[in-house]
């Protein structure tokens, strides 16, 4: 079933969607950067935003109780384009969703949005290490000419992908997710939002229930995307622009980060009744399958161990009887099942990384299959945290 599903999405992802290139309205873009001790990366990200050729925009840095130079860096930026909003204890450090909600409230209460209708204001969440393509607004803006569009997610890349195999694997992971899964979901109606590079119409955020658009989930972006779809908005995925972020260079930190994502996916089980009630059938089926992925990962994690145990037992038995009990030809089946996907992923990645070429991309994609095993460790870690009631935000440290 998983193979059929992935093949279907790969086929859909090769289709190209069309939208008007005629810009009919002047929109105001607000870039929200929720920051907690981000002095190492914030300056470069703000410089990228300030240099955007777009005319009508601003950035709001939300300092979520930092004890480093985050606020000073924001204040040192162009005051005409960059504003600072400080959050102080005990309200600070309550998670990214809480910081973003407070940022939107501040935008309204401060009068920074005066004169702009909510349907013409686009809020973009950028991580503190996010580096936006210069043409990102030009690429995203036409999608909002459709009044049904509530949000647009751009591609995500790793700007330090050249610093080792682990960084390269993360870059391939995001390229494959964007160019295959997200691209296919444009035609299903189930495009999800990511934590970085998500553009949302303010009028769409205003329709969401609760104290603010973002929930307190550890994957508040996933939650937001589903709730927008349930409210009747269309989520789009833009393949022509990207935000680049910093890949994690430590395996332990990477598994720690992914355990938070995994735990957030488990929390998203609360969205199932909403999906069944308010989301169209085709999109609902895809979202339900997506939300079931944590359970599938935990179950799948048992298969490699079972295979290794069976292989070891067969090898021992072969020595005892004096001849192989399994023909080497039998390894072809497991290879086909495990690595056929590497050729598809390598093809997709080569389109983005033309300097690598197709052959090297396919070889890297073979390593990527093994890289996927980190989700087994992250999954059980996240599952344990959920069982033990741990909900602290496992923030990824920058370097």
N, C-alpha and C positions, 0 to 999 in steps of 0.2 A: 504493500500500500504506500509506504514512504517513497519507494522508487517511482511509482506512478505519479504521486503528488509532485515530487521534485522535477520529473520530466515534463509534466504539464506546465509548471511554473517556468521552467527554462524555455519552453516553446513560446509561452505568452510573452516572456521578457524580450524576445527578439522582435516583437511588433513595436511599431513606433506610434505614439499618440500625437495628435495634432491639436494645436491651439492657435488662436489669433496672435499675430505679431504686432498688431496695431494697439498702441497704448492709448486707452480712451480716458483714463482718469489720472489725476495727480495724487499719489498716495504718500503718506508720511510713514517712514520706517523708524522704529525704535529698537535698538539692539540692547537686550538685557544680559548683563554678565553678573551672575551670582558668584561671589568670590569669598573664599575663606583661606587666608594666608596664601595668596597667589602672586607674591612679589617677583617670583622667578620668571613668570611667563606673561603677566598682564600687560606690560609695556608694549611688547611686540604685537599683541592682539589688538590693543587700542590703536596702535600706529596703522595697522591694516584697515581698521574701520574708518579712521579719520581720512585716509587716503582714497576711500571709495569715490569714484567719479559721480555717484548719485548726488542730487542737490538737496533733497528734502529728507533729512534724517538726523538722528541723535543717538548717543549711547548713554545708558544709565548703568553705572557700576554700583552693585548692591554689595556693600561690605558687610558680610554676615558675622561680625564679631571677630575680625582678624586681629592678631597681635603682632603683625609684621608691618611692612611698608605698603601694603595694598592701598590704603586710603591716600597716602602721599603720592603714589604713582598716578592714581586717578585724578587728583587735584592738579598735578603737574601737566596733564594733557590739555588740549585745546578746550578752554572753558565754554566756547561757543557750541561745541559739539559733544562734549563729555560732561555729564553730571554725576555727582556722587550721592548715594543714599546710604547712611550708616544704620546698621541694626545693632542694638546693644543688649547685653544680658538683662533679664532672663529670656528675652524673646529671640535672641540670636542663636545660631547653631541648632536649629530645629529641623534641618533638612533642606534640600534644594527647593522642594515645592513651596515650603513656607516662605523662603527668601524671595522667590519669584512672585508669589501672591502679594507680598508686601511691596515689592517693586511696582507692580501694576497699580496698587492702591495709591502709592506715592505719586505716580504719574498723573493720576486723576486729581488728587487733592492739591498738588502743587501748581496745577494750572498749565503744566507743560503740554497738555493735549488740547488746550483751548483753541477753538477754531477749526478743529479737525473732527469730522464725523467718524464714529466708530467703524463704519464699513470701509473707510478710507485710511484707517490706521493699521499697519502691519507690525506686529511685535515679533522680533526674532530672538530666540534664546541662543546665546553663544557661550560656550565654556571659556574659562579664563585663558586656556591655552589654544583657543580656536583661532585659526587664521583663514579668513574668508577670501575667496577668489575676488579679484577686482571687479569682475563682471557679474557678481552674484545677484545684485538687485535687478540688473537688466535681464538676467535669465529667469528670475522668479516672478517678476512683476506681471508678465502677461497671463499667468495662471489666475491671478486675482481679478482679471477682467470678467471672468465667469462669476456671477454673484453667488453661485452655490459653493464655490471653493472656500473652505474654512481654514485650510492649512496646507503648506507645501514643505516637504522635507528635501533638503539637498543632499548630495553625496557626501560621504565622510572618508577622508584619507588620513594617513599618518605622515606627518612631514619629516619625521626622523626614520623613515622606513629603511634607509640605507645602513642603519647602525645595527646590523646583526640579523640573524634568522628570526628571532622572536618578534622583532619589530616588523619584519617583512610578512610574517604570518598574520599579524594583526591587520596590516594593510590589505592583504588578500581577503581576509575575513570580511572587512567592511565593503570592499569592492564587490565581492560575490553577493553579499546581502543586498547591496543597493542595486547592482546591475541585473541580478536575477530575481530575487524575491520581491523587493520593493517595486521594481519595474513591472513585474507580472501582476502585482496587486493593484496597479492602476486600472487594470481591466476587470478586476474582481470587485473593486470598491472597498478594499481593506488595507490601504496603505497606512503604515504606522508612523508615529513620530519618534525621532531619536532625541537623545539628550543634548545634542549639539547641532546647530544649523536648522532648527525648526522655525518656520515662518508661519505666523497665525494671524488671521484677521481679528481685530479687537472685537468686532461685532459678534464673531463666532464664540470667542471666549466669554462674552457677556451672557451667552445663552446657557452656560454650564451651571449646574446647581452647586450649592455649597458655599463655603466662606471665601473661595477663590477658585480660579480655573484649575490649579494644580492640587493634587491630593497629597497626603503625607506618605504615599507608597514609596518604597525604595526605587521603584521604576515609575516615577511620576509621569514620564514621557509616554510610556506605553498606555497608562491609564487615560491620559489626556486624549490620545489619538482615538481610542475606542469610544470615549464619551462624545467626542465630536461627531463621529460617524453615527452614533445612536441618536444624536440630535438632528440628523438629516443633512449634515454638512459633508462635502466631498474633500477627502485628503488626496493631495497630489504628490508625486515624486519627480523632482527635477534632476535630470541626468547630465545637464550641461554646465553645472556649477557645483563647487564643493567647498566644504570647510575642512581644513587640515588641523589635526590635533596631535598631541604627543603620545606616541606608543609607549607602553610600559616596558621597561628593559629588564625587570626582575621577574622571574617566573613566580615567585611567591606573591609578589604584589599583584601580578596579573590574575592569579587564581583568587586572591582576596577580592579583587574588583569584580570578577565574574561571579563570585559567590553572592555578592550583593545583588547583582542583576538577577541571578537565579532565584534568590529569596523574594525579590520584587515580583518575579513572574508567578511564584507560588501565591503571593498575596493577591494577585490579579484574578484569582479564582472567584473573587467576589463580583467580578464583572459578568460572569456567566448569565445570571438572570436578566441583566440589562441587555445583553446581546440577543438572548432568545426572544425578548419582548420587543425590542426596538430596532434591530438591525435587519436589513433585507437578507433573504435566505442565503444567497451565494456568498455574500461577504461574511455572514454569520458563521457559515461552515468553515471558512478559512480562518477566521479569528478563533473559533473554538479549537481547531487543530493547532493553531499557533500557541494558544494558552495551555494546551495539553503537553507541549514540548518538555516541560520539566519532568513530568511523570515518565515520558518516553525515554528521556536521557537517563534517568535513574534505572529504568528497566534494561536499557541497552548496555549500561555499564557492566552488567553481569555477564554479557556475552563474551567479551575478550578473555575474561578470566576462565570461563567455561572452556573456550577454545584452547587456551594454553594448557589447562589441566588435561584435556583429552589428548592434545598433541604430546605432552610429556608421558602420559600413560602408554600411548601407542609406541613411542620411541623406546621406552623401557621394555615393552613386550617384544619389540623387534629384535633387540639385543638378545633376549632370552631364547627366541626361536631361531636366531641365526640368519634371518633375512627380513627385508622391509615388509611391514604389513600394509603400508600405504604407498601407492605409486606416486612419484613426484608429479604426475599429470593431475593428481587430485588437487594440487595447489592452485590450479588454474581457476577452479570455481570460486574459492575464497578471494583470489585476486580480482576477478571480474566483479564480484559483489562489492568489494571494498574500494577499488580504485578506478572503476569506470568513470565515476564522478570527477576524478582528477583531470581527465581530458576536457570535460566541459568547463570546469573551473579555470584550468590553464588557458583555454581559449578565451574566456571572458577577461581574465587578468591581462593577457597579452594585448588586448585591445586598449587597455589603460596604460600599461607599461611597455611601450613599443621598444624601448631600449633593451629589454630583456629578451624579446623574441618569443616565439611560440614554444620552441623546444624547452628552453630554460623555464618558462612559465609552467609547462606541464610537469616538469621534474619538481619544481617547487610545490606544485599542487599535490604531488604524491606525499611530500612531507606534511602538507597542510592536513591530509587525512589523519595523520598521527597527532598533529597539533590539536585536532578536535577532541582528543582524549582529555584535555585539561578540563573540559566541561564535566567530566565524571567526578574529578576531585572537587571542582567548584560546586557541583550540584549537591554532593553529599555534605559539604561544608555548609552551604546555604540551607539545606534541609535540617541539619543539626541546629543551626542558629534559630530557625523557625520553631523547632520543637522545644527549644530551651527558652523561648520568649525573648531572644535578643533582637533588638530593632535598631541599634545604633547605626548611624550613617558611616559606612566604611569608606571614607574619602581617599581617593587615590593621590598619593604624594607626587608632586611635580619635581622634575630635575632640570 
